[in-house]
Amino acid sequence: MKILTSVVFALLFLLTASTTVGAVVDPRTAANNIHGIHVIDENDLDDASKLVNSSGGEWGYVTIVIREDDQNLDKWQKTFDRMRELHLIPLVRLATKPEGNSWAKPTKESADDWVKFLSSLNWVVENRYVILFNEPNHAKEWGNELDPEGYARILYFFHQKLKEESDDFFILPAGFDAAAPNSSGTMEISLYLARMAKSVPGVFTLLDGWASHAYPNPGFSGSPQGIGKGTISGFSWEVSFLGRYGVSNNIPIFITETGWVHKEGKVDKVLGYDSEDVGNFFKQAYTSVWRDPRIVAVTPFVLSYQDVPFDQFSWKKYNSNEYHSQYQVVQAILKKNGQPQQIHDSQFIDTESLPEKLVTGSSYSFQIIVKNTGQSIWADEDGFSLGVDGDLAYDVEKIVKVRPFEDVRIMLNIKTPEEKGLRIVDLQMMHDGKPFGERIENQIDVVAPPSIIVRAKLWFKKKTEGDDFRILLYRDNKVEKEIVDVSIVDGESKTIELRDVIPDRAYRFVILKPFYLPRQEQGYLSENIITVLSFERMLPVDFNKDGSFSVGDILEGLRHPLQTFSLLAPI
């Protein structure tokens, strides 16, 4: 039966391997900050960022555990969003839940729930790093069983389910305890891996990277220069061993757990290293063994653990807001400014922002509404802008900060030439000069300006004349244009060309003159058409010049009787 099962998995592997193309990004192809930390509580992310993104570093890594009974989409999306703000890359380790004194074995049936949950999150970077469970060569981590064949099948099954959903899932295996012996509760790593490979041939070549628990053994107190299995360079031995099963020696390596125990804790120990020694060990490791170019991330265990059995691993002091000296030592190590690949995407909300016609020799301001539908946070300082491709003069408002799924209103200022003709104005978001997201293509006809003639009457005056009239053009209750010092003789103005307006639209025109109540008229503007605006008779009762008639006007008129008489006289 076991032979038949192996043959079946071998056939399945050959079929899927020939049709599946990995779309993950090798994080080593861009600037990468290998520094990271293992976090138990998402409330520790700010301190994690101060550690791993210090001394020139950006975009460090955080290993964080999500249990199957904690698939709270709102909670974890907020956590991811916070990591995005802090420039932290999540390495998500899947976990089941405790059953008695062990962790339950994951089941194939649970894979669909995991895939649905993980796919519903807007991840921080394009690679969705997923670690499939923890140290299965410990029986207590696998339903109190040592079952390498079972873990191989789960690894294969979860890999297939996740990749079917998205090739962006970057699949890592569980980290193994490389120091574990063969016993009733543990299995030596090489035996465990060999049985996995025999049970599901090719299973290791499916992986996008290798997760290693490169602890300094024995007793988590080994040398920072240790070499071989069970040391802080144990990842190298593991990958070399996997070479016999088709794994490339250049596979990306993630040290998702490592670290030395220190004497300080809930109850201080008499023997062992103090945190200052541990800090120096980390410094040696980062500047020697962990400079291996295959390493993508090193996330020591653990930033804060305030109880046994892991208080001696904690970087944070017991019952304190302060950290052991290893925190400051690692914080001071020079780091790289990581440049992980993110998905940039956008959608225009108002696709009719730009009109089909504009007027020659005019200036316009348009509000372009765009939605951030990707992973990145847009800001001008990070190279994001609204790109304009066309043959009109323009300038664009800078973007301040736009998070995923937020809208931004960007002011686009356009100046048209004096010549008529069709012009192109295409819009698309840009990052570092490269376009992304939806593209809007616009053809704008630059046409001759429309014109108006204003006809007005003042009270019962025999003649209506003056050069202090003003015309306001409203659209959607907003002033679009103001024309000042309009001269009217015998109740009519000269022909007035209108620049800076949008033709083939209706406007509300309001005429103003000092001491007179305003009047309004609707008008439609078209190119080469003279629109005649005939306003109702204007009444000279706005003595306080506030645009309306009230008791205040009566009082003001009484204060200045000669002026009032002059305005009301029919001559």
Long-range contacts (C-beta under 8 A, 24 or more apart in sequence): 2-149, 2-199, 5-149, 5-199, 6-198, 6-199, 6-200, 6-201, 9-153, 9-156, 9-199, 9-200, 9-201, 9-203, 10-201, 10-202, 12-156, 13-156, 13-200, 13-201, 13-202, 13-203, 13-206, 14-202, 16-160, 17-202, 17-205, 17-206, 20-163, 20-167, 21-167, 22-163, 22-167, 22-208, 23-167, 23-168, 24-127, 24-167, 24-168, 24-169, 24-170, 24-208, 25-126, 25-127, 25-341, 26-252, 27-127, 27-252, 27-296, 27-340, 27-341, 28-252, 28-293, 28-294, 28-296, 30-338, 30-339, 30-340, 30-341, 31-336, 31-337, 31-338, 31-339, 32-59, 32-296, 32-336, 32-338, 32-339, 32-340, 33-57, 33-58, 33-59, 33-60, 33-61, 33-335, 33-336, 33-337, 33-338, 34-60, 34-61, 34-290, 34-295, 34-296, 34-297, 34-298, 34-336, 35-60, 35-61, 35-286, 35-297, 35-298, 35-330, 35-333, 35-335, 36-60, 36-61, 36-62, 36-63, 36-89, 36-91, 36-297, 36-298, 36-299, 36-300, 37-61, 37-62, 37-63, 37-299, 37-300, 37-302, 37-303, 37-315, 38-62, 38-63, 38-64, 38-256, 38-257, 38-299, 38-300, 38-301, 38-302, 38-303, 39-63, 39-64, 39-302, 39-303, 39-304, 40-65, 40-302, 40-303, 40-304, 40-305, 41-304, 42-79, 42-82, 44-303, 44-304, 44-316, 45-79, 45-82, 45-83, 45-86, 45-88, 46-86, 47-303, 47-304, 47-316, 47-323, 48-86, 48-88, 48-303, 49-86, 49-87, 49-88, 50-331, 51-303, 51-315, 51-327, 51-330, 51-331, 52-88, 52-335, 53-86, 53-87, 53-88, 53-335, 54-331, 54-332, 54-335, 55-331, 55-332, 55-333, 55-334, 55-335, 56-334, 56-335, 56-336, 56-337, 57-335, 57-336, 57-337, 57-338, 58-87, 58-336, 58-337, 58-338, 59-87, 59-88, 59-89, 59-337, 59-338, 59-339, 59-340, 60-87, 60-88, 60-89, 60-297, 60-335, 60-338, 61-88, 61-89, 61-90, 61-91, 61-254, 61-296, 61-297, 61-298, 61-299, 62-88, 62-89, 62-90, 62-91, 62-299, 63-91, 63-93, 63-131, 63-256, 63-257, 63-299, 64-90, 64-91, 64-92, 64-93, 65-92, 65-93, 65-95, 66-92, 66-93, 66-94, 66-95, 67-95, 67-96, 67-97, 68-94, 68-95, 68-96, 68-97, 68-106, 68-110, 68-113, 68-114, 69-97, 71-113, 71-114, 71-117, 73-117, 73-120, 73-121, 76-121, 77-121, 77-122, 80-121, 80-122, 80-123, 80-124, 81-122, 81-403, 81-404, 83-124, 84-124, 84-375, 84-377, 84-403, 84-404, 85-377, 85-403, 87-338, 88-124, 89-124, 89-125, 89-129, 89-297, 89-338, 89-340, 90-123, 90-124, 90-129, 91-129, 91-131, 91-172, 91-254, 91-256, 91-297, 91-299, 92-118, 92-128, 92-129, 92-130, 92-131, 93-131, 93-133, 93-134, 93-174, 93-256, 94-130, 94-131, 94-132, 94-133, 94-158, 95-133, 95-134, 96-133, 99-143, 100-144, 101-140, 101-144, 102-139, 102-140, 102-141, 102-142, 102-143, 102-144, 103-134, 103-140, 103-141, 103-142, 103-143, 104-143, 105-142, 105-143, 105-145, 105-147, 105-150, 105-154, 106-133, 106-154, 106-158, 108-154, 108-157, 111-157, 111-158, 111-161, 112-161, 114-158, 114-161, 114-162, 115-161, 115-162, 115-164, 115-165, 118-162, 118-165, 118-169, 119-165, 119-166, 122-375, 122-404, 122-405, 123-168, 123-375, 124-342, 124-375, 125-340, 125-341, 125-342, 125-375, 126-168, 126-340, 126-341, 126-342, 126-343, 126-375, 127-168, 127-170, 127-340, 127-341, 128-166, 128-168, 128-169, 128-170, 129-170, 129-172, 129-254, 130-162, 130-169, 130-170, 130-171, 130-172, 131-172, 131-173, 131-174, 131-175, 131-211, 131-254, 131-256, 132-158, 132-159, 132-171, 132-172, 132-173, 132-174, 133-174, 134-174, 134-175, 135-174, 135-175, 135-176, 135-177, 135-213, 136-174, 136-176, 136-192, 137-176, 137-177, 137-180, 137-186, 137-187, 137-188, 137-189, 137-192, 138-177, 138-180, 138-185, 138-186, 139-184, 139-185, 139-186, 140-185, 141-174, 146-185, 146-186, 146-187, 146-192, 148-187, 148-191, 148-192, 148-193, 148-195, 148-196, 148-199, 149-195, 149-196, 149-199, 149-200, 151-196, 152-195, 152-196, 152-197, 152-199, 152-200, 152-203, 153-199, 153-200, 155-196, 155-200, 155-203, 155-206, 156-200, 156-203, 156-206, 159-206, 159-207, 170-208, 170-209, 171-206, 171-207, 171-208, 171-209, 172-207, 172-208, 172-209, 172-210, 172-211, 172-254, 172-256, 173-204, 173-207, 173-210, 173-211, 174-211, 175-211, 175-212, 175-213, 175-256, 175-257, 176-212, 176-213, 176-238, 177-213, 178-212, 178-213, 178-214, 178-215, 178-217, 178-229, 178-230, 178-234, 178-237, 178-238, 179-215, 179-217, 179-218, 179-229, 179-230, 189-229, 189-238, 190-229, 190-241, 193-241, 193-242, 193-245, 197-245, 202-245, 202-246, 204-242, 204-245, 204-246, 204-247, 205-245, 205-246, 205-247, 207-247, 207-251, 208-252, 209-251, 209-252, 209-253, 209-254, 209-296, 210-235, 210-238, 210-239, 210-242, 210-247, 210-251, 210-252, 210-253, 210-254, 211-254, 211-255, 211-256, 212-238, 212-253, 212-254, 212-255, 212-256, 213-255, 213-256, 213-257, 213-258, 214-255, 214-257, 214-258, 215-257, 215-258, 215-259, 216-258, 216-259, 216-260, 216-281, 219-261, 220-259, 220-260, 220-261, 220-313, 221-260, 221-261, 221-272, 221-273, 224-281, 224-282, 224-284, 224-285, 224-288, 224-289, 225-284, 225-288, 225-289, 226-289, 232-258, 232-285, 232-289, 232-290, 233-289, 233-292, 235-292, 235-294, 235-295, 236-292, 239-294, 249-294, 250-294, 251-294, 252-294, 252-296, 253-292, 253-294, 253-295, 253-296, 254-295, 254-296, 254-297, 254-299, 255-290, 255-295, 255-297, 255-298, 255-299, 256-297, 256-299, 257-299, 257-300, 257-301, 258-285, 258-298, 258-299, 258-300, 258-301, 259-300, 259-301, 259-302, 259-313, 261-312, 261-313, 262-312, 262-324, 262-326, 263-312, 264-312, 264-317, 264-318, 264-324, 265-308, 265-311, 265-312, 265-314, 265-318, 266-306, 266-307, 266-308, 266-311, 266-318, 267-308, 269-312, 272-312, 275-324, 275-325, 275-326, 276-325, 276-326, 276-329, 278-324, 278-326, 279-324, 279-325, 279-326, 279-327, 279-328, 279-329, 279-330, 280-329, 282-326, 282-329, 282-330, 283-329, 283-330, 283-333, 286-330, 286-333, 287-333, 342-374, 342-375, 342-376, 343-374, 343-375, 343-376, 344-374, 344-375, 344-376, 344-429, 344-431, 344-436, 344-437, 345-372, 345-373, 345-374, 345-436, 345-437, 346-370, 346-371, 346-372, 346-373, 346-374, 346-428, 346-429, 346-436, 346-437, 346-438, 347-371, 347-373, 347-437, 347-438, 348-427, 348-438, 348-440, 349-407, 351-440, 353-412, 354-425, 354-427, 354-442, 354-444, 355-444, 355-502, 355-504, 355-505, 356-443, 356-444, 356-445, 356-504, 357-444, 357-445, 357-446, 357-447, 357-502, 357-503, 357-504, 357-527, 358-414, 358-416, 358-444, 358-445, 358-446, 358-447, 358-502, 358-503, 359-416, 359-446, 359-447, 359-448, 359-449, 359-450, 359-498, 359-499, 359-500, 359-501, 359-502, 359-503, 359-527, 360-416, 360-417, 360-418, 360-419, 360-420, 360-446, 360-447, 360-448, 360-449, 360-499, 361-416, 361-417, 361-418, 361-449, 361-499, 362-415, 362-416, 362-449, 362-499, 362-500, 362-501, 363-413, 363-414, 363-415, 363-416, 363-499, 363-500, 364-413, 364-414, 364-415, 364-416, 364-500, 364-502, 365-411, 365-412, 365-413, 365-414, 366-411, 366-412, 366-413, 366-414, 367-409, 367-410, 367-411, 367-412, 368-409, 368-410, 368-411, 368-412, 368-427, 369-407, 369-408, 369-409, 369-410, 370-407, 370-408, 370-410, 370-429, 370-437, 371-405, 371-406, 371-407, 371-408, 372-402, 372-403, 372-404, 372-405, 372-406, 372-407, 372-408, 373-404, 373-405, 373-437, 374-404, 374-436, 374-437, 375-404, 376-404, 376-431, 377-401, 377-402, 377-403, 377-404, 378-402, 378-408, 378-429, 382-431, 383-430, 383-431, 383-432, 383-433, 384-429, 384-430, 384-431, 385-429, 385-430, 386-410, 386-412, 386-427, 386-429, 386-430, 387-427, 387-428, 387-429, 387-430, 387-435, 388-412, 388-425, 388-426, 388-427, 389-424, 389-425, 389-426, 389-427, 389-428, 390-423, 390-424, 390-425, 390-426, 390-442, 391-423, 391-424, 392-416, 392-417, 392-423, 392-425, 392-444, 393-417, 394-425, 416-446, 417-446, 419-446, 420-446, 420-447, 420-448, 421-445, 421-446, 422-446, 447-503, 447-527, 447-528, 448-527, 448-528, 449-497, 449-498, 449-499, 449-501, 449-527, 450-497, 450-498, 450-501, 450-503, 450-525, 450-526, 450-527, 450-528, 450-529, 450-530, 450-531, 451-495, 451-496, 451-497, 451-498, 451-529, 451-530, 451-531, 452-495, 452-496, 452-498, 452-509, 452-523, 452-525, 452-530, 452-531, 452-532, 452-533, 453-492, 453-493, 453-494, 453-495, 453-496, 453-530, 453-531, 453-532, 453-533, 454-486, 454-488, 454-492, 454-493, 454-496, 454-511, 454-533, 454-535, 455-491, 455-492, 455-493, 455-532, 455-533, 455-534, 455-535, 456-488, 456-491, 456-492, 456-511, 456-519, 456-535, 456-538, 457-491, 457-535, 457-536, 457-537, 457-538, 458-513, 458-516, 458-537, 458-538, 458-540, 459-516, 459-537, 459-538, 459-539, 459-540, 459-567, 459-568, 459-570, 460-537, 460-570, 461-570, 461-571, 462-570, 462-571, 463-490, 463-491, 464-488, 464-490, 464-491, 465-489, 465-490, 465-491, 466-513, 468-513, 468-514, 469-493, 469-511, 469-512, 469-513, 470-511, 470-512, 470-513, 471-496, 471-509, 471-510, 471-511, 471-512, 472-509, 472-510, 472-512, 473-498, 473-501, 473-507, 473-508, 473-509, 474-507, 474-508, 474-509, 474-510, 475-505, 475-506, 475-507, 475-508, 480-507, 495-530, 498-525, 501-525, 503-527, 509-533, 511-535, 511-538, 512-547, 513-538, 514-545, 515-540, 515-542, 515-543, 515-545, 515-563, 515-567, 516-540, 516-541, 516-542, 517-541, 517-542, 517-547, 517-548, 517-549, 518-547, 540-567, 540-568, 543-567
